[in-house]
Amino acid sequence: MLRHRSLFTAIATTALLVVATAQVALGDTATTPLTAKSALAATAGCGKTPTLRSGTQSITTSGKNRSYILRIPDNYNNTTPYRLFFGFHWNGGTANDVDSGGTSGYPWSYYGQRALSNNGAIFVAPQGFNNGWANSGGEDTVFVDDMIRRIEADLCVDTSRVFAMGFSYGGGMSYSLACNRATVFRAVAVYSGGQLSGCSGGTEPVAYIGLHGLRDPVLPIATGRSLRDRFVRNNGCTPQNPQEPAQGSLTHTVTYYSGCRAGYPVVWAAFDAGHTPGPWDGSSGDLNPHERSWTGPLVWSFFSQFGGTNPSPSPSATPTGSPTATPTPSTSPGTAGAIRGVGSGRCLDVNGASQANGAQIHIWDCNSGANQRWTSTSAGELRVYGNKCLDVTGAGTADGTAVTIWDCNGQNNQKWRLNSDGTITAVGAGKCLDVSGNGTANGTKVQIWSCTGANNQKWTRV
């Protein structure tokens, strides 16, 4: 951020004012809203030579001059529909803070999502009035509508993958868009937010991830739980009281709700720290450099699971977690879900749902738990919990080397190739992900082994 300490101070000293004045933001102005985006569609900007360039842009909206920062991929191709991310700043912050990553620099640009996109998305950092998002009369919502219209008219955008994210007041604005632009935004990430920018509508499903600190002195965690629970209801998820870490543990806990309508997941990440978008495990400091936080990879994993179409919001849609086997593991980056062994019928599982480095991988009955939810990334990783990677112990290459989880580090012993025959190859070792001894029992160890083509080395997505 611009300055981690000044960020916190600005938020803390104005929080009560924000809460007191937020009620003026409950309505939208009588402008024509954007229409629903139900499937991938070529925008008017596809195939055009763009006139927009990366950098600060000006726009007139609701009769006022507004600004935003735009980041277009360095290798932009006008025939490729790109994902579109909006990053909203906190109270007292600026669009430049979001765009630059502040003192953390590029690795934390747009809450870490820009670096993780690897030049594969368009990013927008809007500037709020008085460095906030009061959304008076819905004017900030209209501002977003007008930015999207301009960008889609000039650039090639995947209209089914438009995302919003923000911290604190920016989280409140992202939540507001989830309420009043549910057919425009595919998913939102709310970091330590509250209902600060209104919630006009608020009855339609949107994929939702909320992140909040147990010891948040500015917007207590109960406010984050309340925001989350609206979309637990809207998305048809099974209500629950998610496990949260104990105070003093300096850890985080991620819960993936079950029973949600297909394509409308809800994720809740609670952490033992205060008012921050970038907590670390093992540290209570809210002002640590955010680029080392687990939140960036977790949110990237959440956003990356969505393909180029939107599901129907019908309540009759298949619930998330229903068994729908595919013939092979998906090779598409961003694919998330369980990985089931063909020979055993059981799923790739982190022993004891541990999040510790070195936790053993084995097979277990498929149960839709977070410890069985694997996301393939464009870097060739298989991530679990958002920030842990499937790892060949000690970068070993010998038959029988154990497979565990470890902090993602980009090394070849954490890279995997998902093959069309259902096998998964460890890139560093050149060997296959293997269930020891052709076992089928719960708890059977997973390892690497010379590729044989046997069913204990074949896997499917579920």
C-alpha positions, 0 to 999 in steps of 0.5 A: 500500500502507499504506506501500510501504517497510514492506511490503517490510521486513515481507516481507523479514524474515519470508520465511524463516519463511514458507517454513519453516512453509508445509509445514503447509498441504498438506491441507484440513480435512474440510469440504464444498468448494464444488461445480464452477461449470461455467456461468453460474447465478443464485445464491440472492442474485439477485433478493433485497434484499441484507442485506450492505453494503460494509465490514468483515464478520465470519464464523465459520469452522472454529470461529474468528471471521474478517473480510473487507472487502466492496465492492459496486458503487455501482449494484448491481442484484440481477438482474445476475450480477456477477464476484467478485474476491478480493484477498489481502494480503501477509505483514504486510499487511492486508485494509485495505491491499488494499481502500484501495490504501494510499498509492496510494489508490483507483486501486490498490485490489485491485491496481488491479482495482476502479477498472478494473471501473468499478463492474462487480464485487464485491470481497472482501479477506479478513484472514489470521491473523497477517497471513499465509496459513499455511492450516494444515489448509486453514483458509484455504481453508475460510474462502474457501469460507464467504465465497463461500457467504455472498456468493452467498446474499445477492448476485447473482454470476456463478459462472463468473467468480470470480477470485483475486489476491494478492502474495507470501504472498497470491500463495501463497494464490491459487496454493493456491486454483488447486490446490484449488478449480480448479472454483470459481475461473475464473482466478488472478493470482499476483504474486511468489508462492511455494508458501506456502499449500499445493497440495492437488490441483493437477492440474486446469486453471485460467486462470493469470497469473504476474508476477515480478521478475528481481531478487526477493530475497524469493521468487526468480523461479525459484519463480514459474516453478515455480508457472507450470509446474504450470499450463502442464502442467495446461492442456495448453500447449506447454512453452517457456522464455519470453523474459525482459528482460535485467537492467538493461533496466528493462522487462517481457516478457509471454508468452502460451503457445500450445497451451493447452486452450480457455479455459485460457490461461497468461500469464507477465510477467517484469520487471526489478525486485525484490519488488513487485506494481507495477513501472514500466518505466524504474525499478528502484524497488520502492516507486514508487506502484503505480497507474502500473504496467503490471501492473493493466491487464495483469491486468485484460485477462487476467481480462476475456477470460472470458465467462459460461461455463466451458469443459470441462476435457477435453483434447480441447478446441480449443487456444487460438489455433485459427482460429475466425472470427466474423462481426464484431469482438466488441463485448463488453468483455473480448474478447481475441484476434487481429483479422484483416482480411477483405480480406487474411486477415492480422492486426492486428500491432505491427511487430517486436513492439515495446512502444515508444510510437509503434510502427507497426501493420500487417498480418501473417500471423496467428501468435497472438503477444502483439503480435497479441492485442487486448483490447476494454475497457469504455472503448472501447479496444483494448489490447495487452500489457495497457497499450498502446492502439491510437492514432491518431497525434497525435489526427489526423483526416485520411485516411491518419493512421497508427495506432500503439500508445501508453500508454493515456490515455483520450483519444478518439484511443484509443477505437474502436467495433466495428460490426456490419458488421465495420468499426472506427471511430476515435471521435475521427476518425469514420473507419474502421480501414483497410489502406492501398491495399487491400494484402494483403502482410505489412507493409502499413500500417494507418491511418484513412480515410473509411469506404467499406464495402470489405473492407480496412476490415472485420475479424473476431475469430480 
